[in-house]
Amino acid sequence: MLKVTELREFSREELLEKVNNLKKELMQFRFQHKTGKLERQSSLKETKRDIARVLTVLNEPKKGDKKS
């Protein structure tokens, strides 16, 4: 599980790369789930939440600009 405080230390490029890797991982988990080879069902949910966390950190600077 990724922590938001750790994610904020990464650069924008690193965060984009992490999102791409997590999406690939999620796709693999979905294939494993459909074929019945997925051992931990919770890995789907955890990966989705990790993607959401990274995207939230990526969009934080944009949100701060709109308030000004």
PyMOL Python script that loads the backbone (N, CA, C, O; Angstrom):
from pymol import cmd

cmd.read_pdbstr("""\
ATOM      1  N   MET A   1       0.840  -1.178   0.000  1.00  0.00           N
ATOM      2  CA  MET A   1       0.000   0.000   0.000  1.00  0.00           C
ATOM      3  C   MET A   1       0.885   1.242   0.000  1.00  0.00           C
ATOM      4  O   MET A   1       1.838   1.342   0.773  1.00  0.00           O
ATOM      5  N   LEU A   2       0.564   2.154  -0.852  1.00  0.00           N
ATOM      6  CA  LEU A   2       1.332   3.386  -0.971  1.00  0.00           C
ATOM      7  C   LEU A   2       0.792   4.436  -0.004  1.00  0.00           C
ATOM      8  O   LEU A   2      -0.412   4.506   0.245  1.00  0.00           O
ATOM      9  N   LYS A   3       1.691   5.244   0.530  1.00  0.00           N
ATOM     10  CA  LYS A   3       1.278   6.308   1.434  1.00  0.00           C
ATOM     11  C   LYS A   3       1.378   7.641   0.709  1.00  0.00           C
ATOM     12  O   LYS A   3       2.298   7.867  -0.078  1.00  0.00           O
ATOM     13  N   VAL A   4       0.429   8.516   0.982  1.00  0.00           N
ATOM     14  CA  VAL A   4       0.356   9.805   0.307  1.00  0.00           C
ATOM     15  C   VAL A   4       1.588  10.657   0.619  1.00  0.00           C
ATOM     16  O   VAL A   4       2.098  11.351  -0.260  1.00  0.00           O
ATOM     17  N   THR A   5       2.063  10.609   1.852  1.00  0.00           N
ATOM     18  CA  THR A   5       3.239  11.409   2.213  1.00  0.00           C
ATOM     19  C   THR A   5       4.463  10.986   1.417  1.00  0.00           C
ATOM     20  O   THR A   5       5.289  11.825   1.056  1.00  0.00           O
ATOM     21  N   GLU A   6       4.589   9.685   1.140  1.00  0.00           N
ATOM     22  CA  GLU A   6       5.711   9.202   0.331  1.00  0.00           C
ATOM     23  C   GLU A   6       5.533   9.598  -1.130  1.00  0.00           C
ATOM     24  O   GLU A   6       6.506   9.928  -1.809  1.00  0.00           O
ATOM     25  N   LEU A   7       4.297   9.569  -1.614  1.00  0.00           N
ATOM     26  CA  LEU A   7       4.034   9.903  -3.012  1.00  0.00           C
ATOM     27  C   LEU A   7       4.322  11.365  -3.311  1.00  0.00           C
ATOM     28  O   LEU A   7       4.745  11.697  -4.418  1.00  0.00           O
ATOM     29  N   ARG A   8       4.103  12.231  -2.355  1.00  0.00           N
ATOM     30  CA  ARG A   8       4.333  13.664  -2.572  1.00  0.00           C
ATOM     31  C   ARG A   8       5.812  13.983  -2.774  1.00  0.00           C
ATOM     32  O   ARG A   8       6.147  15.056  -3.275  1.00  0.00           O
ATOM     33  N   GLU A   9       6.699  13.068  -2.390  1.00  0.00           N
ATOM     34  CA  GLU A   9       8.134  13.283  -2.550  1.00  0.00           C
ATOM     35  C   GLU A   9       8.613  12.967  -3.967  1.00  0.00           C
ATOM     36  O   GLU A   9       9.707  13.376  -4.355  1.00  0.00           O
ATOM     37  N   PHE A  10       7.797  12.238  -4.744  1.00  0.00           N
ATOM     38  CA  PHE A  10       8.175  11.866  -6.100  1.00  0.00           C
ATOM     39  C   PHE A  10       7.956  13.019  -7.062  1.00  0.00           C
ATOM     40  O   PHE A  10       7.146  13.910  -6.808  1.00  0.00           O
ATOM     41  N   SER A  11       8.685  12.995  -8.169  1.00  0.00           N
ATOM     42  CA  SER A  11       8.481  13.995  -9.212  1.00  0.00           C
ATOM     43  C   SER A  11       7.256  13.606 -10.038  1.00  0.00           C
ATOM     44  O   SER A  11       6.748  12.490  -9.930  1.00  0.00           O
ATOM     45  N   ARG A  12       6.799  14.532 -10.853  1.00  0.00           N
ATOM     46  CA  ARG A  12       5.612  14.290 -11.689  1.00  0.00           C
ATOM     47  C   ARG A  12       5.841  13.110 -12.640  1.00  0.00           C
ATOM     48  O   ARG A  12       4.944  12.290 -12.834  1.00  0.00           O
ATOM     49  N   GLU A  13       7.034  13.021 -13.231  1.00  0.00           N
ATOM     50  CA  GLU A  13       7.341  11.940 -14.161  1.00  0.00           C
ATOM     51  C   GLU A  13       7.324  10.590 -13.459  1.00  0.00           C
ATOM     52  O   GLU A  13       6.831   9.603 -14.005  1.00  0.00           O
ATOM     53  N   GLU A  14       7.867  10.554 -12.247  1.00  0.00           N
ATOM     54  CA  GLU A  14       7.880   9.302 -11.480  1.00  0.00           C
ATOM     55  C   GLU A  14       6.456   8.874 -11.125  1.00  0.00           C
ATOM     56  O   GLU A  14       6.140   7.684 -11.148  1.00  0.00           O
ATOM     57  N   LEU A  15       5.603   9.834 -10.800  1.00  0.00           N
ATOM     58  CA  LEU A  15       4.218   9.518 -10.475  1.00  0.00           C
ATOM     59  C   LEU A  15       3.467   8.991 -11.695  1.00  0.00           C
ATOM     60  O   LEU A  15       2.677   8.054 -11.583  1.00  0.00           O
ATOM     61  N   LEU A  16       3.714   9.591 -12.856  1.00  0.00           N
ATOM     62  CA  LEU A  16       3.072   9.114 -14.084  1.00  0.00           C
ATOM     63  C   LEU A  16       3.522   7.698 -14.424  1.00  0.00           C
ATOM     64  O   LEU A  16       2.724   6.871 -14.864  1.00  0.00           O
ATOM     65  N   GLU A  17       4.794   7.431 -14.217  1.00  0.00           N
ATOM     66  CA  GLU A  17       5.321   6.090 -14.456  1.00  0.00           C
ATOM     67  C   GLU A  17       4.693   5.082 -13.482  1.00  0.00           C
ATOM     68  O   GLU A  17       4.363   3.959 -13.862  1.00  0.00           O
ATOM     69  N   LYS A  18       4.537   5.500 -12.233  1.00  0.00           N
ATOM     70  CA  LYS A  18       3.936   4.631 -11.226  1.00  0.00           C
ATOM     71  C   LYS A  18       2.478   4.318 -11.575  1.00  0.00           C
ATOM     72  O   LYS A  18       2.027   3.189 -11.384  1.00  0.00           O
ATOM     73  N   VAL A  19       1.743   5.302 -12.079  1.00  0.00           N
ATOM     74  CA  VAL A  19       0.352   5.076 -12.486  1.00  0.00           C
ATOM     75  C   VAL A  19       0.303   4.057 -13.620  1.00  0.00           C
ATOM     76  O   VAL A  19      -0.522   3.143 -13.601  1.00  0.00           O
ATOM     77  N   ASN A  20       1.176   4.210 -14.599  1.00  0.00           N
ATOM     78  CA  ASN A  20       1.197   3.266 -15.717  1.00  0.00           C
ATOM     79  C   ASN A  20       1.507   1.851 -15.246  1.00  0.00           C
ATOM     80  O   ASN A  20       0.877   0.896 -15.699  1.00  0.00           O
ATOM     81  N   ASN A  21       2.463   1.710 -14.347  1.00  0.00           N
ATOM     82  CA  ASN A  21       2.812   0.395 -13.820  1.00  0.00           C
ATOM     83  C   ASN A  21       1.664  -0.212 -13.028  1.00  0.00           C
ATOM     84  O   ASN A  21       1.398  -1.409 -13.135  1.00  0.00           O
ATOM     85  N   LEU A  22       0.986   0.603 -12.237  1.00  0.00           N
ATOM     86  CA  LEU A  22      -0.147   0.103 -11.454  1.00  0.00           C
ATOM     87  C   LEU A  22      -1.305  -0.323 -12.355  1.00  0.00           C
ATOM     88  O   LEU A  22      -1.990  -1.303 -12.064  1.00  0.00           O
ATOM     89  N   LYS A  23      -1.524   0.404 -13.440  1.00  0.00           N
ATOM     90  CA  LYS A  23      -2.591   0.035 -14.369  1.00  0.00           C
ATOM     91  C   LYS A  23      -2.282  -1.289 -15.072  1.00  0.00           C
ATOM     92  O   LYS A  23      -3.180  -2.100 -15.303  1.00  0.00           O
ATOM     93  N   LYS A  24      -1.005  -1.502 -15.409  1.00  0.00           N
ATOM     94  CA  LYS A  24      -0.602  -2.779 -16.004  1.00  0.00           C
ATOM     95  C   LYS A  24      -0.789  -3.914 -15.003  1.00  0.00           C
ATOM     96  O   LYS A  24      -1.255  -4.999 -15.351  1.00  0.00           O
ATOM     97  N   GLU A  25      -0.420  -3.643 -13.761  1.00  0.00           N
ATOM     98  CA  GLU A  25      -0.580  -4.636 -12.697  1.00  0.00           C
ATOM     99  C   GLU A  25      -2.063  -4.972 -12.492  1.00  0.00           C
ATOM    100  O   GLU A  25      -2.417  -6.138 -12.317  1.00  0.00           O
ATOM    101  N   LEU A  26      -2.915  -3.964 -12.515  1.00  0.00           N
ATOM    102  CA  LEU A  26      -4.352  -4.180 -12.365  1.00  0.00           C
ATOM    103  C   LEU A  26      -4.896  -5.034 -13.507  1.00  0.00           C
ATOM    104  O   LEU A  26      -5.735  -5.907 -13.285  1.00  0.00           O
ATOM    105  N   MET A  27      -4.426  -4.789 -14.718  1.00  0.00           N
ATOM    106  CA  MET A  27      -4.864  -5.582 -15.861  1.00  0.00           C
ATOM    107  C   MET A  27      -4.460  -7.054 -15.686  1.00  0.00           C
ATOM    108  O   MET A  27      -5.235  -7.959 -15.993  1.00  0.00           O
ATOM    109  N   GLN A  28      -3.247  -7.277 -15.193  1.00  0.00           N
ATOM    110  CA  GLN A  28      -2.803  -8.648 -14.943  1.00  0.00           C
ATOM    111  C   GLN A  28      -3.647  -9.314 -13.861  1.00  0.00           C
ATOM    112  O   GLN A  28      -3.995 -10.489 -13.979  1.00  0.00           O
ATOM    113  N   PHE A  29      -3.974  -8.572 -12.816  1.00  0.00           N
ATOM    114  CA  PHE A  29      -4.821  -9.124 -11.754  1.00  0.00           C
ATOM    115  C   PHE A  29      -6.208  -9.476 -12.287  1.00  0.00           C
ATOM    116  O   PHE A  29      -6.789 -10.488 -11.895  1.00  0.00           O
ATOM    117  N   ARG A  30      -6.735  -8.642 -13.181  1.00  0.00           N
ATOM    118  CA  ARG A  30      -8.056  -8.921 -13.761  1.00  0.00           C
ATOM    119  C   ARG A  30      -8.028 -10.199 -14.593  1.00  0.00           C
ATOM    120  O   ARG A  30      -8.958 -11.003 -14.528  1.00  0.00           O
ATOM    121  N   PHE A  31      -6.955 -10.393 -15.381  1.00  0.00           N
ATOM    122  CA  PHE A  31      -6.825 -11.623 -16.157  1.00  0.00           C
ATOM    123  C   PHE A  31      -6.722 -12.830 -15.238  1.00  0.00           C
ATOM    124  O   PHE A  31      -7.351 -13.859 -15.487  1.00  0.00           O
ATOM    125  N   GLN A  32      -5.933 -12.707 -14.179  1.00  0.00           N
ATOM    126  CA  GLN A  32      -5.788 -13.808 -13.225  1.00  0.00           C
ATOM    127  C   GLN A  32      -7.117 -14.109 -12.550  1.00  0.00           C
ATOM    128  O   GLN A  32      -7.445 -15.270 -12.304  1.00  0.00           O
ATOM    129  N   HIS A  33      -7.878 -13.070 -12.251  1.00  0.00           N
ATOM    130  CA  HIS A  33      -9.179 -13.250 -11.607  1.00  0.00           C
ATOM    131  C   HIS A  33     -10.129 -14.013 -12.524  1.00  0.00           C
ATOM    132  O   HIS A  33     -10.831 -14.921 -12.078  1.00  0.00           O
ATOM    133  N   LYS A  34     -10.152 -13.649 -13.797  1.00  0.00           N
ATOM    134  CA  LYS A  34     -11.052 -14.293 -14.756  1.00  0.00           C
ATOM    135  C   LYS A  34     -10.669 -15.745 -14.999  1.00  0.00           C
ATOM    136  O   LYS A  34     -11.537 -16.585 -15.234  1.00  0.00           O
ATOM    137  N   THR A  35      -9.370 -16.047 -14.944  1.00  0.00           N
ATOM    138  CA  THR A  35      -8.928 -17.420 -15.177  1.00  0.00           C
ATOM    139  C   THR A  35      -8.918 -18.244 -13.897  1.00  0.00           C
ATOM    140  O   THR A  35      -8.660 -19.447 -13.938  1.00  0.00           O
ATOM    141  N   GLY A  36      -9.196 -17.610 -12.763  1.00  0.00           N
ATOM    142  CA  GLY A  36      -9.256 -18.329 -11.494  1.00  0.00           C
ATOM    143  C   GLY A  36      -7.912 -18.552 -10.840  1.00  0.00           C
ATOM    144  O   GLY A  36      -7.789 -19.396  -9.953  1.00  0.00           O
ATOM    145  N   LYS A  37      -6.894 -17.806 -11.262  1.00  0.00           N
ATOM    146  CA  LYS A  37      -5.547 -17.997 -10.719  1.00  0.00           C
ATOM    147  C   LYS A  37      -5.133 -16.916  -9.723  1.00  0.00           C
ATOM    148  O   LYS A  37      -4.007 -16.933  -9.227  1.00  0.00           O
ATOM    149  N   LEU A  38      -6.021 -15.989  -9.432  1.00  0.00           N
ATOM    150  CA  LEU A  38      -5.708 -14.899  -8.504  1.00  0.00           C
ATOM    151  C   LEU A  38      -5.795 -15.419  -7.078  1.00  0.00           C
ATOM    152  O   LEU A  38      -6.842 -15.905  -6.650  1.00  0.00           O
ATOM    153  N   GLU A  39      -4.689 -15.317  -6.342  1.00  0.00           N
ATOM    154  CA  GLU A  39      -4.648 -15.855  -4.983  1.00  0.00           C
ATOM    155  C   GLU A  39      -5.305 -14.926  -3.972  1.00  0.00           C
ATOM    156  O   GLU A  39      -6.088 -15.369  -3.133  1.00  0.00           O
ATOM    157  N   ARG A  40      -4.986 -13.635  -4.053  1.00  0.00           N
ATOM    158  CA  ARG A  40      -5.549 -12.665  -3.106  1.00  0.00           C
ATOM    159  C   ARG A  40      -6.555 -11.786  -3.831  1.00  0.00           C
ATOM    160  O   ARG A  40      -6.178 -10.968  -4.670  1.00  0.00           O
ATOM    161  N   GLN A  41      -7.808 -11.947  -3.518  1.00  0.00           N
ATOM    162  CA  GLN A  41      -8.857 -11.148  -4.150  1.00  0.00           C
ATOM    163  C   GLN A  41      -8.715  -9.670  -3.789  1.00  0.00           C
ATOM    164  O   GLN A  41      -9.111  -8.797  -4.560  1.00  0.00           O
ATOM    165  N   SER A  42      -8.158  -9.402  -2.637  1.00  0.00           N
ATOM    166  CA  SER A  42      -8.026  -8.016  -2.179  1.00  0.00           C
ATOM    167  C   SER A  42      -6.995  -7.229  -2.986  1.00  0.00           C
ATOM    168  O   SER A  42      -6.966  -6.000  -2.919  1.00  0.00           O
ATOM    169  N   SER A  43      -6.154  -7.921  -3.744  1.00  0.00           N
ATOM    170  CA  SER A  43      -5.140  -7.212  -4.527  1.00  0.00           C
ATOM    171  C   SER A  43      -5.771  -6.322  -5.597  1.00  0.00           C
ATOM    172  O   SER A  43      -5.195  -5.295  -5.955  1.00  0.00           O
ATOM    173  N   LEU A  44      -6.938  -6.693  -6.113  1.00  0.00           N
ATOM    174  CA  LEU A  44      -7.643  -5.837  -7.069  1.00  0.00           C
ATOM    175  C   LEU A  44      -8.030  -4.515  -6.422  1.00  0.00           C
ATOM    176  O   LEU A  44      -7.774  -3.444  -6.972  1.00  0.00           O
ATOM    177  N   LYS A  45      -8.637  -4.599  -5.273  1.00  0.00           N
ATOM    178  CA  LYS A  45      -9.097  -3.414  -4.555  1.00  0.00           C
ATOM    179  C   LYS A  45      -7.920  -2.528  -4.129  1.00  0.00           C
ATOM    180  O   LYS A  45      -7.988  -1.305  -4.247  1.00  0.00           O
ATOM    181  N   GLU A  46      -6.858  -3.140  -3.641  1.00  0.00           N
ATOM    182  CA  GLU A  46      -5.686  -2.381  -3.201  1.00  0.00           C
ATOM    183  C   GLU A  46      -5.046  -1.630  -4.367  1.00  0.00           C
ATOM    184  O   GLU A  46      -4.644  -0.476  -4.224  1.00  0.00           O
ATOM    185  N   THR A  47      -4.956  -2.289  -5.512  1.00  0.00           N
ATOM    186  CA  THR A  47      -4.336  -1.659  -6.677  1.00  0.00           C
ATOM    187  C   THR A  47      -5.170  -0.489  -7.172  1.00  0.00           C
ATOM    188  O   THR A  47      -4.620   0.549  -7.540  1.00  0.00           O
ATOM    189  N   LYS A  48      -6.490  -0.641  -7.185  1.00  0.00           N
ATOM    190  CA  LYS A  48      -7.361   0.467  -7.586  1.00  0.00           C
ATOM    191  C   LYS A  48      -7.185   1.663  -6.652  1.00  0.00           C
ATOM    192  O   LYS A  48      -7.134   2.808  -7.101  1.00  0.00           O
ATOM    193  N   ARG A  49      -7.094   1.392  -5.376  1.00  0.00           N
ATOM    194  CA  ARG A  49      -6.918   2.482  -4.411  1.00  0.00           C
ATOM    195  C   ARG A  49      -5.560   3.155  -4.561  1.00  0.00           C
ATOM    196  O   ARG A  49      -5.448   4.372  -4.412  1.00  0.00           O
ATOM    197  N   ASP A  50      -4.522   2.363  -4.858  1.00  0.00           N
ATOM    198  CA  ASP A  50      -3.195   2.943  -5.075  1.00  0.00           C
ATOM    199  C   ASP A  50      -3.202   3.858  -6.298  1.00  0.00           C
ATOM    200  O   ASP A  50      -2.592   4.927  -6.279  1.00  0.00           O
ATOM    201  N   ILE A  51      -3.886   3.441  -7.351  1.00  0.00           N
ATOM    202  CA  ILE A  51      -3.993   4.282  -8.547  1.00  0.00           C
ATOM    203  C   ILE A  51      -4.693   5.592  -8.198  1.00  0.00           C
ATOM    204  O   ILE A  51      -4.263   6.663  -8.626  1.00  0.00           O
ATOM    205  N   ALA A  52      -5.759   5.505  -7.428  1.00  0.00           N
ATOM    206  CA  ALA A  52      -6.494   6.709  -7.032  1.00  0.00           C
ATOM    207  C   ALA A  52      -5.625   7.632  -6.188  1.00  0.00           C
ATOM    208  O   ALA A  52      -5.685   8.852  -6.344  1.00  0.00           O
ATOM    209  N   ARG A  53      -4.824   7.069  -5.302  1.00  0.00           N
ATOM    210  CA  ARG A  53      -3.937   7.901  -4.471  1.00  0.00           C
ATOM    211  C   ARG A  53      -2.931   8.653  -5.323  1.00  0.00           C
ATOM    212  O   ARG A  53      -2.713   9.849  -5.125  1.00  0.00           O
ATOM    213  N   VAL A  54      -2.317   7.958  -6.272  1.00  0.00           N
ATOM    214  CA  VAL A  54      -1.309   8.592  -7.123  1.00  0.00           C
ATOM    215  C   VAL A  54      -1.952   9.688  -7.972  1.00  0.00           C
ATOM    216  O   VAL A  54      -1.391  10.774  -8.115  1.00  0.00           O
ATOM    217  N   LEU A  55      -3.120   9.407  -8.529  1.00  0.00           N
ATOM    218  CA  LEU A  55      -3.803  10.417  -9.342  1.00  0.00           C
ATOM    219  C   LEU A  55      -4.213  11.629  -8.506  1.00  0.00           C
ATOM    220  O   LEU A  55      -4.192  12.758  -8.996  1.00  0.00           O
ATOM    221  N   THR A  56      -4.581  11.401  -7.262  1.00  0.00           N
ATOM    222  CA  THR A  56      -4.935  12.504  -6.376  1.00  0.00           C
ATOM    223  C   THR A  56      -3.728  13.400  -6.126  1.00  0.00           C
ATOM    224  O   THR A  56      -3.838  14.625  -6.169  1.00  0.00           O
ATOM    225  N   VAL A  57      -2.581  12.789  -5.867  1.00  0.00           N
ATOM    226  CA  VAL A  57      -1.362  13.573  -5.639  1.00  0.00           C
ATOM    227  C   VAL A  57      -0.963  14.320  -6.903  1.00  0.00           C
ATOM    228  O   VAL A  57      -0.483  15.451  -6.829  1.00  0.00           O
ATOM    229  N   LEU A  58      -1.157  13.696  -8.067  1.00  0.00           N
ATOM    230  CA  LEU A  58      -0.833  14.364  -9.332  1.00  0.00           C
ATOM    231  C   LEU A  58      -1.708  15.593  -9.561  1.00  0.00           C
ATOM    232  O   LEU A  58      -1.238  16.589 -10.112  1.00  0.00           O
ATOM    233  N   ASN A  59      -2.962  15.537  -9.150  1.00  0.00           N
ATOM    234  CA  ASN A  59      -3.898  16.631  -9.411  1.00  0.00           C
ATOM    235  C   ASN A  59      -3.922  17.688  -8.321  1.00  0.00           C
ATOM    236  O   ASN A  59      -4.618  18.692  -8.474  1.00  0.00           O
ATOM    237  N   GLU A  60      -3.203  17.510  -7.245  1.00  0.00           N
ATOM    238  CA  GLU A  60      -3.206  18.497  -6.156  1.00  0.00           C
ATOM    239  C   GLU A  60      -2.731  19.882  -6.583  1.00  0.00           C
ATOM    240  O   GLU A  60      -3.387  20.867  -6.244  1.00  0.00           O
ATOM    241  N   PRO A  61      -1.621  20.002  -7.314  1.00  0.00           N
ATOM    242  CA  PRO A  61      -1.202  21.362  -7.699  1.00  0.00           C
ATOM    243  C   PRO A  61      -2.226  22.075  -8.568  1.00  0.00           C
ATOM    244  O   PRO A  61      -2.390  23.288  -8.446  1.00  0.00           O
ATOM    245  N   LYS A  62      -2.915  21.357  -9.436  1.00  0.00           N
ATOM    246  CA  LYS A  62      -3.923  21.966 -10.292  1.00  0.00           C
ATOM    247  C   LYS A  62      -5.060  22.510  -9.460  1.00  0.00           C
ATOM    248  O   LYS A  62      -5.567  23.599  -9.731  1.00  0.00           O
ATOM    249  N   LYS A  63      -5.466  21.765  -8.452  1.00  0.00           N
ATOM    250  CA  LYS A  63      -6.571  22.172  -7.609  1.00  0.00           C
ATOM    251  C   LYS A  63      -6.208  23.443  -6.835  1.00  0.00           C
ATOM    252  O   LYS A  63      -7.057  24.313  -6.645  1.00  0.00           O
ATOM    253  N   GLY A  64      -4.968  23.553  -6.392  1.00  0.00           N
ATOM    254  CA  GLY A  64      -4.525  24.721  -5.650  1.00  0.00           C
ATOM    255  C   GLY A  64      -4.497  25.971  -6.504  1.00  0.00           C
ATOM    256  O   GLY A  64      -4.722  27.071  -6.000  1.00  0.00           O
ATOM    257  N   ASP A  65      -4.222  25.817  -7.795  1.00  0.00           N
ATOM    258  CA  ASP A  65      -4.189  26.956  -8.708  1.00  0.00           C
ATOM    259  C   ASP A  65      -5.575  27.552  -8.929  1.00  0.00           C
ATOM    260  O   ASP A  65      -5.709  28.765  -9.088  1.00  0.00           O
ATOM    261  N   LYS A  66      -6.590  26.722  -8.940  1.00  0.00           N
ATOM    262  CA  LYS A  66      -7.944  27.191  -9.213  1.00  0.00           C
ATOM    263  C   LYS A  66      -8.504  28.032  -8.063  1.00  0.00           C
ATOM    264  O   LYS A  66      -9.342  28.904  -8.292  1.00  0.00           O
ATOM    265  N   LYS A  67      -8.056  27.783  -6.841  1.00  0.00           N
ATOM    266  CA  LYS A  67      -8.562  28.526  -5.697  1.00  0.00           C
ATOM    267  C   LYS A  67      -8.097  29.972  -5.699  1.00  0.00           C
ATOM    268  O   LYS A  67      -8.776  30.839  -5.149  1.00  0.00           O
ATOM    269  N   SER A  68      -6.962  30.241  -6.303  1.00  0.00           N
ATOM    270  CA  SER A  68      -6.399  31.588  -6.284  1.00  0.00           C
ATOM    271  C   SER A  68      -7.169  32.546  -7.157  1.00  0.00           C
ATOM    272  O   SER A  68      -6.816  33.722  -7.245  1.00  0.00           O
TER     273      SER A  68
END
""", "prot")
cmd.dss("prot")
cmd.show_as("cartoon", "prot")
cmd.util.cbc("prot")
cmd.orient("prot")
